[in-house]
Amino acid sequence: MKLKLGIPKGSLQDATVQLFARAGFTIYANPRSYFPSIDDPEIECMLIRAQEMARYVADGVLDAGLTGLDWIAEHAASNGGPGSVVALADLIYAKQSFGKVRWVLAVPEESRYRSPEDLEGATIATELVRVTEAYFARRKVNVNVEFSWGATEVKPPMLADAIVEVTETGSSLRANRLRVIDTVLESNTQLIANPRAIADEWKATKLDNLSLLLKAAIEAQGRVGIMLNVRRTDLDAVLGLLPALQRPTISPLADQEWVALNTIIEERTVRDLIPRLKAARAQGIVEYPLNKIVM
């Protein structure tokens, strides 16, 4: 038996392969094939566009897959209600960072539009058609939502009055002289599964284990472990400097006057913290990378 798993093709592909590597799985994607190899004989991978992932998981073509909340919502809206997929893990990573992305309503900088209500009768270009229609319907604003095949940022003002487009940093919108007037949806990656796969004991266990490892890899991102030795007389001063994920682990050493500390900290704090620890008389300070943190 194998678990059929969808890997998002496109902008999320590289970030997903890297996440799986930190979780302990090596995925190799041949540019000429839609069936990447993975070093787990119980998993069979297929590259599917994130926009279509929820559909194929819901239809049972795939047991599970990774896609964004945005495309799950679009699938649900297109089918008149919640789609038949189950969210197993909230995985906050994107193409360029470990954070959420936003679908924003944007207009040209010099445009007269200041709020969504100003767009009554306007044309909106987007890939996220059903979610955008629902967004304006909730505000009782009548607009014409057109599907955009790409390059959405260049369409205002000649081909559309406004756009709903995904942004991670906002740089592309600024480069095209667009101004954000509202956030339509925040999104991040989800591990989703078909309910029939969850009902199968073997597949449910496999998915639980995969979810655990992927979440552990996300938790470790941006964090490092640090261990050091300190005299008991200096322990309180050193503990006062150490931010910890939970609490530092303190272990006695052969010399009863000394203890060893082990803890997890944000990587960005290390360059300031280590000199302070040294000044507090800590010794044998070691920083080490983390692949996974199981909460």
C-alpha positions as CSV (number, residue, x, y, z in Angstrom):
1,M,0.0,0.0,0.0
2,K,1.2,3.5,-0.8
3,L,0.1,7.0,0.2
4,K,-0.6,9.2,-2.9
5,L,0.7,12.6,-2.0
6,G,0.4,15.8,-4.0
7,I,3.4,18.2,-4.0
8,P,2.5,21.8,-5.2
9,K,4.1,22.6,-8.5
10,G,5.1,26.1,-9.2
11,S,6.1,28.8,-6.7
12,L,5.7,26.6,-3.6
13,Q,7.6,23.6,-5.1
14,D,11.1,24.5,-4.0
15,A,10.0,25.6,-0.5
16,T,8.0,22.4,0.0
17,V,10.9,20.2,-1.1
18,Q,13.2,22.0,1.4
19,L,10.6,21.6,4.1
20,F,10.4,17.9,3.5
21,A,14.2,17.7,3.6
22,R,14.2,19.2,7.1
23,A,11.5,16.8,8.1
24,G,13.8,13.9,7.0
25,F,12.4,13.1,3.5
26,T,14.5,13.6,0.3
27,I,12.4,14.5,-2.8
28,Y,14.0,14.6,-6.2
29,A,11.9,16.3,-8.9
30,N,13.0,15.5,-12.5
31,P,12.1,18.6,-14.6
32,R,10.7,16.3,-17.3
33,S,8.4,14.3,-14.9
34,Y,5.4,15.0,-12.8
35,F,6.2,12.1,-10.5
36,P,9.1,13.1,-8.2
37,S,10.9,10.3,-6.4
38,I,11.0,10.3,-2.6
39,D,13.1,8.1,-0.2
40,D,10.1,6.7,1.5
41,P,8.8,3.6,-0.3
42,E,5.4,4.0,1.3
43,I,4.8,7.4,-0.4
44,E,4.1,8.1,-4.1
45,C,4.4,11.8,-5.1
46,M,2.8,13.7,-7.9
47,L,3.3,17.3,-8.8
48,I,0.0,19.2,-9.0
49,R,-0.6,23.0,-9.2
50,A,-1.6,24.3,-5.9
51,Q,-4.8,25.8,-7.5
52,E,-6.0,22.3,-8.4
53,M,-4.8,20.3,-5.3
54,A,-8.0,20.5,-3.3
55,R,-10.0,19.3,-6.2
56,Y,-7.9,16.2,-6.8
57,V,-7.7,15.4,-3.1
58,A,-11.5,15.8,-2.7
59,D,-12.0,13.5,-5.8
60,G,-9.7,10.8,-4.3
61,V,-7.2,11.0,-7.1
62,L,-4.7,11.8,-4.3
63,D,-4.9,10.8,-0.7
64,A,-3.4,14.0,0.5
65,G,-1.6,17.1,-0.7
66,L,-0.2,20.5,0.2
67,T,-1.9,23.7,-0.9
68,G,-2.9,27.1,0.4
69,L,-5.9,28.1,2.4
70,D,-6.7,30.4,-0.5
71,W,-7.1,27.5,-3.0
72,I,-9.0,25.4,-0.5
73,A,-11.4,28.3,-0.1
74,E,-11.7,28.8,-3.8
75,H,-12.5,25.1,-4.2
76,A,-15.1,25.3,-1.5
77,A,-16.7,28.4,-3.0
78,S,-16.8,26.8,-6.5
79,N,-18.6,23.8,-5.1
80,G,-21.2,25.7,-3.1
81,G,-19.8,24.9,0.3
82,P,-17.0,23.3,2.2
83,G,-15.0,21.0,0.0
84,S,-14.6,17.3,1.0
85,V,-11.1,17.7,2.3
86,V,-9.8,17.5,5.8
87,A,-7.0,19.9,7.0
88,L,-4.4,17.9,9.0
89,A,-1.6,20.5,9.6
90,D,-1.2,24.3,9.5
91,L,2.2,24.8,7.9
92,I,3.1,28.5,7.8
93,Y,5.6,28.8,5.0
94,A,5.6,30.4,1.6
95,K,7.8,30.9,-1.4
96,Q,10.2,33.4,0.1
97,S,9.7,33.2,3.9
98,F,8.2,31.2,6.7
99,G,5.1,33.4,7.0
100,K,1.6,33.9,5.6
101,V,0.8,35.5,2.3
102,R,-2.1,38.0,1.7
103,W,-4.5,38.3,-1.2
104,V,-5.0,42.0,-1.4
105,L,-7.4,44.4,-3.2
106,A,-5.1,46.8,-5.1
107,V,-5.7,49.8,-7.4
108,P,-3.4,52.2,-9.3
109,E,-1.7,54.7,-7.0
110,E,-3.4,57.7,-8.7
111,S,-6.8,56.0,-8.7
112,R,-9.8,57.6,-7.1
113,Y,-10.7,54.4,-5.4
114,R,-10.1,54.5,-1.6
115,S,-12.3,51.6,-0.3
116,P,-13.9,48.4,-1.6
117,E,-17.3,50.3,-1.7
118,D,-15.9,52.8,-4.2
119,L,-15.5,50.0,-6.7
120,E,-19.3,49.6,-7.4
121,G,-19.6,48.6,-11.1
122,A,-15.9,48.2,-11.5
123,T,-14.0,45.3,-13.1
124,I,-11.7,43.2,-10.9
125,A,-9.0,40.9,-12.3
126,T,-7.8,37.9,-10.2
127,E,-7.1,34.2,-10.2
128,L,-9.1,33.9,-7.0
129,V,-12.5,34.5,-8.7
130,R,-15.0,32.8,-6.4
131,V,-13.4,34.1,-3.2
132,T,-13.3,37.6,-4.6
133,E,-16.9,37.4,-5.7
134,A,-17.9,36.3,-2.1
135,Y,-15.8,39.1,-0.6
136,F,-17.7,41.8,-2.6
137,A,-21.0,40.0,-2.1
138,R,-20.6,40.3,1.7
139,R,-20.1,44.0,1.3
140,K,-23.1,44.3,-1.1
141,V,-20.8,45.8,-3.8
142,N,-21.6,44.9,-7.4
143,V,-18.5,44.3,-9.4
144,N,-17.4,42.3,-12.5
145,V,-14.8,39.7,-11.5
146,E,-12.7,38.4,-14.4
147,F,-10.3,35.5,-14.3
148,S,-6.7,36.5,-14.8
149,W,-4.3,34.1,-16.5
150,G,-1.3,35.8,-15.0
151,A,0.6,39.1,-15.0
152,T,-2.3,40.5,-13.0
153,E,-0.4,43.5,-11.7
154,V,-0.1,45.0,-15.2
155,K,-3.8,45.0,-15.9
156,P,-4.9,48.2,-14.1
157,P,-6.0,50.7,-15.3
158,M,-6.4,49.7,-19.0
159,L,-7.7,46.1,-18.6
160,A,-9.2,46.3,-15.1
161,D,-10.1,48.9,-12.5
162,A,-8.5,46.9,-9.7
163,I,-7.0,43.5,-8.9
164,V,-7.0,40.9,-6.2
165,E,-3.5,39.5,-6.1
166,V,-1.4,37.5,-3.7
167,T,1.6,39.2,-2.1
168,E,4.3,38.1,0.2
169,T,6.5,41.2,0.4
170,G,4.5,43.7,-1.6
171,S,7.5,44.5,-3.8
172,S,5.8,43.5,-7.1
173,L,2.8,45.7,-6.3
174,R,5.0,48.7,-5.5
175,A,7.0,48.1,-8.7
176,N,3.8,48.3,-10.7
177,R,2.6,51.4,-8.8
178,L,-0.3,49.7,-7.1
179,R,-1.9,50.7,-3.8
180,V,-3.5,48.2,-1.4
181,I,-6.9,49.2,-0.1
182,D,-7.9,46.0,1.7
183,T,-6.9,42.5,2.5
184,V,-9.3,39.9,1.0
185,L,-7.7,36.8,2.6
186,E,-4.7,35.6,4.5
187,S,-3.3,32.3,3.5
188,N,-0.7,29.7,4.4
189,T,0.0,26.2,3.4
190,Q,-2.1,23.3,4.6
191,L,-1.6,19.5,4.6
192,I,-5.0,18.3,3.5
193,A,-6.4,14.7,3.0
194,N,-9.4,13.0,1.5
195,P,-11.8,11.7,4.2
196,R,-11.6,8.2,2.8
197,A,-7.8,8.2,3.4
198,I,-8.3,9.3,7.0
199,A,-10.8,6.4,7.4
200,D,-8.1,3.9,6.4
201,E,-6.1,3.1,9.5
202,W,-2.7,2.6,7.7
203,K,-3.1,5.8,5.7
204,A,-4.3,7.8,8.8
205,T,-1.2,6.7,10.8
206,K,1.1,7.5,7.9
207,L,-0.5,11.0,7.5
208,D,-0.3,11.6,11.3
209,N,3.4,10.8,11.3
210,L,4.0,12.9,8.2
211,S,2.1,15.8,9.8
212,L,4.1,15.5,13.0
213,L,7.5,15.7,11.2
214,L,6.5,18.6,8.9
215,K,5.2,20.6,11.9
216,A,8.4,19.8,13.8
217,A,10.4,21.1,10.9
218,I,8.4,24.4,10.8
219,E,8.9,24.8,14.6
220,A,12.6,24.5,14.2
221,Q,12.9,27.2,11.5
222,G,14.8,30.2,12.7
223,R,15.8,28.6,16.0
224,V,19.1,27.0,17.2
225,G,20.2,25.1,20.2
226,I,22.8,26.4,22.6
227,M,24.6,24.6,25.3
228,L,27.2,25.9,27.8
229,N,28.9,25.3,31.1
230,V,28.6,27.6,34.1
231,R,29.6,27.6,37.8
232,R,26.6,27.2,40.2
233,T,27.5,30.6,41.7
234,D,27.0,32.3,38.3
235,L,23.9,30.2,37.4
236,D,21.2,32.8,38.2
237,A,23.0,35.5,36.2
238,V,23.3,33.3,33.2
239,L,19.7,32.1,33.4
240,G,18.5,35.7,33.4
241,L,20.0,36.0,30.0
242,L,18.6,32.9,28.4
243,P,15.2,33.1,26.7
244,A,13.9,29.5,26.4
245,L,11.3,27.6,24.3
246,Q,10.2,26.1,27.6
247,R,12.9,26.2,30.3
248,P,16.6,25.5,30.0
249,T,17.7,22.0,30.8
250,I,20.3,22.0,33.7
251,S,22.5,19.0,34.2
252,P,25.2,18.4,36.9
253,L,28.8,17.9,35.7
254,A,31.5,15.7,37.3
255,D,32.8,18.8,39.0
256,Q,30.0,19.6,41.5
257,E,30.7,23.3,41.2
258,W,29.6,23.4,37.6
259,V,26.4,22.6,35.6
260,A,25.6,22.3,31.9
261,L,22.8,24.3,30.3
262,N,21.0,23.3,27.1
263,T,18.2,25.4,25.6
264,I,16.6,26.6,22.3
265,I,16.7,30.2,21.2
266,E,15.8,32.4,18.2
267,E,18.8,32.4,15.8
268,R,18.6,36.2,15.3
269,T,19.4,36.7,19.0
270,V,22.6,34.6,19.1
271,R,25.0,37.3,18.0
272,D,24.0,39.5,20.9
273,L,23.5,36.8,23.4
274,I,26.8,34.9,23.2
275,P,29.0,37.9,24.2
276,R,26.7,38.5,27.2
277,L,26.9,34.9,28.2
278,K,30.7,35.0,28.1
279,A,30.6,38.2,30.2
280,A,28.5,36.4,32.7
281,R,31.3,33.8,33.0
282,A,29.7,31.0,30.9
283,Q,32.2,28.7,29.3
284,G,32.2,26.0,26.5
285,I,29.4,27.8,24.6
286,V,28.2,25.8,21.6
287,E,25.6,26.8,19.1
288,Y,24.1,24.0,17.0
289,P,21.4,23.9,14.2
290,L,18.0,22.3,14.6
291,N,16.0,20.3,12.0
292,K,12.9,19.5,14.1
293,I,11.2,20.6,17.3
294,V,8.4,18.3,18.4
295,M,6.0,20.3,20.6
